[in-house]
Amino acid sequence: MKPAWDKLMDAFKDSKTALVGDVDCTAAGKPLCDSNGVRGFPTIKYGDPADLQDYQGGRDFDALKAHADTNLGPSCGPANLDLCSDDQKAEIEKVMAMSDADIEAKIAEAEKALEDAETTFKDSVEKLQKTYESLQKAKDDTIAEVKASGLSVLKQVKASKGSKDEL
C-alpha cells in the first residue's frame, strides 16, 4: 500500500484545499494518532480535522485517488456554510446557539455511546469465539470418538462385502 499512498500524496502535494499525508504513530505522531482513535496500522482517516472518519475502501492507487477526488477538500461546516443544504445550515445554527458546556456534554454523550457500542461488540465477539471454540472441541471429540469406535473397519467390511456380492 505504501507505493500507492506515496503516489497519492504526490498527486495532492500542490492542492490548496486538500491534504494527503502520513503520520508515524510510533514516534512524535503518537499523540495525534491516539487522539484520533488510530489503533491499527495502516489506518486511513479523512475529512474535517475536527471529525476524521475511517476510510474503508480499496488500498490501491485508483481506489484511493477516486475517494480523494470525491471526498477531500472543503465540505459543509461552520467554516463553509455556503456548501451546506438548508437542513444542514439549520442544524449548524442550532448547535452554534448552544453553550460550550452543552456542546461538550453532547460530545461526551455521543462518544460514550460509541465506546459502549465498541465494548458491547467486543464482548459479544469474545462470547461468540468461546462458543465457537466449545463447538469446535465438541465436534473434534465426536469425530475422534466415532473413528475410535471402529468406523474405518465398518467401512472396510462393507466395501469388502459389496465387492464379494458383485462376483
Secondary structure as GFF3:
##gff-version 3
##sequence-region A 1 167
A	DSSP	alpha_helix	2	11	.	.	.	ID=ss1
A	DSSP	alpha_helix	30	35	.	.	.	ID=ss2
A	DSSP	beta_strand	45	46	.	.	.	ID=ss3
A	DSSP	beta_strand	53	54	.	.	.	ID=ss4
A	DSSP	alpha_helix	61	71	.	.	.	ID=ss5
A	DSSP	three_ten_helix	81	83	.	.	.	ID=ss6
A	DSSP	alpha_helix	86	96	.	.	.	ID=ss7
A	DSSP	alpha_helix	100	148	.	.	.	ID=ss8
A	DSSP	alpha_helix	151	166	.	.	.	ID=ss9
###
